[in-house]
Amino acid sequence: MKRAIEINRRQFLCGTGGLMALPFLSSLPLSAATTHPIAKARKRLVCVGTFLGMYPGEWHPKPNRARTPRLLEPLMPHRKDFTVVSGVDHGINGGHKGTPSFLSGVYQPEYIGESIMVRNQITLDQLAAKHLSRDSRYHSLQLGASEGKPSQTLSWDENGVPLLPEPDPINVFQKLFVNDLNPMEASRAMTFKRSILDIVADDARALQREIGYEDREKVDAYFTSIRDVEKRIERQQQWINTPKPGVPPLMERPTTFHENLDLMYELTALALQHDSTRVASIELPAGGLPITFGGEQLSGYHGQSHHGKDPEVVEELVKIELMHTRSLSKFLSRLKEIDDGGATLFDRTQVLFGSGLGNGSSHSNRNLPVLVAGGDLKHSGKDLIFEEGKTPLANVFVTMLQSLGIESENFAHSTGNINNELA
C-alpha cells in the first residue's frame, strides 16, 4: 500500500504569479470516499465567453488563405483538436446589451423608461448541466476572470435568472476542496434555509389568491425559482458527509486579469477531474482586475475594443486578446495531461470559446467569434465558414448537445444542426 503524500502549505501559484505550477496534482491520492470507479465515460462541457468579442480581422480564417489569424496562433499546438466556426450568430441586434445572448440564443430587452433591462432564457451550459451533472456534487460552476456586471452574465437558468460568476479563486477553492468544519451544523443550517423557503412559499400562495392573471404568472415563475433553490439545498445535504478531494492549499490571490483567468482554468480542470461538477462557464468581463500590457497595467480594455480602426489601438487590442487565447491554449493542454480512465479529460470535455459580440468597435452582434474544441466532436484541422446570416449559432449548439448525449432537436431559434460538418 502506498503511503499517502503529505503536502503542507504548498502554494498554487508559481513564483512569477503566472499559470499555476500544478501538473503534479493529477497524481495526488484521493480519499476512498471521493474516488469513483468510472463505469462509463463521463462527458463534460466548459463554456468560455468574452464580453468584448474578439477582433474579427485577426480571428476569422479566410477561405483559400494559408495565413493563420494572429489570435489563433497560440492555439496552433492543438490545431487538429479545435474548429473555428465563422459566419454564425443569433440574428439579433443590441450591441453590448445583446452579449448575454451568446449561450441562450435570444435577446429579450425590456424597456423601463429610457433604460433597457436585459431578459434571458436558459443558456447552453445550464441545459447541459440538467443532464450531465445529476450525480455530481455541484450542478455547475460559474467563474469569472474578474468581477463583471450582472447585465454581462454568461449563464442564465431556465427562469431567466442570471447566475453570477465567482471572480475570487479563494472562494472557488473553498467551495471545491475545503470540507465543512461541522457537517452536522451545516446540515442544520440548510434545513433552516428550507424552512424559510416554506414560509415564503406559503406567503406567495396566499398572495396568489388576491392578484390578477398576469401577476399570477410572475408568482408561478417565483415558485419555480423556490423549487430550484430547494433542489440545490437537497443536493448539498446529500453530499454533506462526503469529503471533498484533498489538494494543496491556495495561499494567495492573483493581482491581474490573466493570472486570475489562468487560475480559474486550473480550478475548472480540477473540478472536472474530481467530478465535483461536469459543467462550468468562465466569463471574461470588460474590466475589473488590471491587464498587464507593455509593462503597464490597464484598468480594462474597453477603449481598445472601440478602436475606430486606428491601427495603433487595433494592435493594442490584438495583443490583449492574444493573452486570452494563450490562456485558453494552456487550459486545453492541461486537460490533455489529465487521465480520465482510458482517455484524457480533453477527449471527454467539449470546450466552447466565443462571444455574443462580433465586433466591439461597431457594436455588431453578427458573425460571432466561435471556437469549439475537444469532446467527441469531429475536428479535422479545418475550419467551418458559413455564409453570414444563413446558419444560426444555435444549430452549432444542437450538434454539441447531441454529441454530449442529450436528445435535443432544437435550441432557441435553431433551424437544424451541423452534424454533417462537426459530429
Order of alpha helices (4+ residues) and beta strands (2+ residues): beta-beta-beta-beta-alpha-beta-alpha-alpha-alpha-alpha-beta-beta-beta-alpha-alpha-beta-beta-beta-alpha-alpha
